[in-house]
Amino acid sequence: MGKQEWYLEYEIHVNRPGLLGDVASLLGMLSINIVTINGVRDSRRGMLLLCDNNEQIERLATILRTMDNITVTKLRQPKLLDRLAVRHGRYIQRDADDKKTFRFVRDELGLLVDFMAELFKEKGHKLIGIRGMPRVGKTESIVAASVCANKRWLFVSSTLIKQTVRTQLMEDEYSEDNIFIVDGIVSTRRGNEQHWQLIRELMRLEATKVVEHPDMFVRHTEYTLDDFDYIIELRHEPDEDISYEAIDRPSLLGDDGFSEFGF
């Protein structure tokens, strides 16, 4: 059996001098290597560990339970959120009621790009929705994550450079390694039957699809929010309200119903 990776997180009750050294020494005596270490929350420290077998982890857990200054909160094989927490020094905020919804603010674009890049690297069908007000960085983050994941991105509908509503793709563009980007507002307002036929074809493709404004997308289609594997919310500030009220009042927006507000 090869090396096994584990995630250790513990809460510090008394942050006395030498505490980290004691934990590191204990890991060394058990022949467990520290891959990465970082603070992940207030008074919490996370570590990615590398060991040879489960017996080393069992001994580690037994000894850590006897230490008065810390309490182990997680000791498990690392999940994606664990790796990102150690890498960036904080956990991604997750909706308490809907576990597939993840929240970011604009100051956390680096963390968001890293998170999406890890999702983009995974094989198979994946449908990701991203909510956010205008000019918060939705499309730019998707493109940056595609670059980080070494994936090619294709705009099926977009307003990033000019309004894009595609009705067909070239044969080599139907690759499962591509990231397909759909603007839910543009598609529902401007897409014709050929455009929606293309979207339905892509939905059946074993590839990653990212839909901006998923709430508008599902409002006028046969798809529902239950079809999405992940929902990402991006805000300028933590308490910003993501609202589509402006889009629902076309008389204030001009003929196309959204262009003046830059959605």
N, C-alpha and C positions, 0 to 999 in steps of 0.2 A: 504494500500500500504506500502511495506517495505521501507527500506532505499535506497536512490538513490545515485549512485556514479557519480561524475562530474570531469572534468579536467579543471583547470584554468591555463592559461599561460599569463604572462604580460611582456611587455618590460619596462625596467627602464630607464627613461630619466635623472633623478637626483637621484643618490643613496645616499640620505641624511640619517643621523643617525635616527633610529626609524621608517623607512619606512615599513620594514617587520612587526614591532610591530603594526603599524597602520592597515595594512591589516589583520593581525591575530586578532586584536581586533574587527574589523568590522565583520569578519567571526563569532567570538564568539557571538557578539550581535545579529546576525541573526540565531544563533543556528546551524551553519554549522561547522562540524568537519573537521579538517585537518588530513588526513590519512598519506600522505607522502609529503615532500617538498624538492626541490633540484633546483640548477641552471641547466638549460638545454642547454643554449647557452650563448654567450657573452651578458651580460646585459639583459638576460631573465631568469625568474624564473617560475618553473612549480609546480603545486600542485594537488594532488588527494584529492578530497573533498567528504564528506558524508553528505547528508541532507535528510529531510523528504519529501519534495515536491518541485515542480517546482517554486512555488511562492517565495521561499527563494532565488533561483538562479536569478529570475527576479529582485528582489530587489537588490541583489548583483550587477548585471550588471548595473543597473541604477546608483547606488552610485559610482561604479568604473569609470564610464564615466565622473564623475565630478572631479576626481583626476588629477591634473596637472602633477605629477611626473611619472606617469605610463600610458601605453596604453595596454588595453586587446587585445591580439592577438588570443587567443583561449579560448572558454568557451563552452564545449560540453561534452557529455558522452564519457568517455575515450576509445580510440582505443588502439590496441596492442602497436603501436609505442609510444604513449603517456606514457603508463605504463613503458616501457623500458627506455624512456628518463628520467623520474623521478628517476627510480631505479639506472641508471648508470650515470646520470648527463650529457648526451649528446644524440642528436638524431642520428639515423642511417642514413647514407648517402644514398640517393635514386637517381636513374638516372632521369635526368630531362625529357627525352623523353620517356623512358620506365618505367612506374611506378611500374612494378613488379620486377625490377632489383634493388638489394640492394648491397652496396659496403662496404667492411670491409678491414682493414689491420691487419697484424698479431698481432700487439699490442692490438687489440680489440677482441681477441679470447673469452674473458669472455662475452662480449656483444653478439658476434655471437652465442655462445653456448646457452645463455639465449633466444635469438631470435628464434633459431631453436627449442629449447625445447618447447616454447609456440606454435609453429606451429605443433609440433609432438603431442601435447596434444589434438588437434582438431580432431574430428571424421570425417570419410569419406575419399573418394579418394583425394589424394593430390600428385602432381608431382612437385618435387623440383629439380632444377639443380644447381650445384655448380662448378664454374670455378676457376682455379688457377694453378700456376706453381708448379713444383715438390717441395715436402717437405715444403709446406707453412702451412700445418695443416688441409687439407680438411677432410680426413677420420677421423682423431682424433677428430675433432670438431663434426662430425656427431655422432660418438660413445658417446662422452661426453654428447651431447644433448639428446641422447636416454636414457642415465642413468638418467639425470636430469628429463626427462619426465616419468621415470619409465616404459620405453618401452624396449622390447627385439629387438635387431638388428640382421639382417641376411645378410650376404654377398652373393649376387647372382653372382657377379664377382668382383674381387679385386686383388690387389698386396700387401696388407698391411703386411701380414706375409709370405705367399707364394701365388703363382698365383692360383686364384680360378675361375673356370668357372663351375657353377652348371647347371645340366640338369634336376634335379628333386628335390623336397622337400619332407620331411616327412609330414605325414598327419597333425600333430599338428603344423607344421610350417606355414600353410596357415591361420594364424590368422590375423584378421583385426587390432589387437593391436600391431602387429610387424612393425618394420621399415625395409624396404627392400632396400639394398644398391647395386647400379649397377655402375661399372666403365665403362664408355662409350667407352674408348679405348680398354680395355681388351675384352669387349663383341664384338665389331666390328671386332677386329683382330683375336680373338681366338674362338668366339662362333660358335657352329654348329647349325643345324636346331632345335635340341632338346633344346638347350639353349635358342634360340629365342622363341620357343613355350612356354617355362616357363615364359619368360619375358612378352609375350602377355597375358598369364593367370594372371600374377600379375598386369598388367595394368588394367585389368577388376575388380580387387579386390578392395573393399572399404577400402583402407589402404593407408598409406603414403609410397611413393617411392622416393628415393633420387638418382639422377644420377650425378656422377662426370664426368666432361668433356661433358656437354650436346651438345656442338657444334659438337663434333665427333660422338656422339650418333645419332643425327638426320641426319648427313651427309650420313649415310649408311643404314638408316631405313625408314620406312613409317611414322615415327613420325616427328613432326615439333616443333620449339620453341614455337609456339602458344599453344601447348598442355601443356606447363609447367605453373603451377600456380605461382611459384616464381623462380627467378634466383638470385643466390648469387655469388658475385665475391669476392675472397679473394686474397690479394696481400701482398708481403713483405713490399712494400712501395707504397704510394698513386699513384705514376706515373708509376708503373711497367706495362709493356705491357704483357698481357696474350696471348702467341703465341703458335701455333701448328706447326710452321715451321719445327722443328726438326722431328716431326712425319711424315710430308709430304716428308721427304727426307730419305727413308728407307736405301739407300745405305750407309748412315753414321751411321746407328744405329745397324746394324747386322741383323740377319735373322728375328727377331720378330718385328723389326721396332720401338720399343719403350723402351726396357728393360734397355739399357745403360743410358737413360736419366731419369730413375726413375719415369716415369709418372704412 
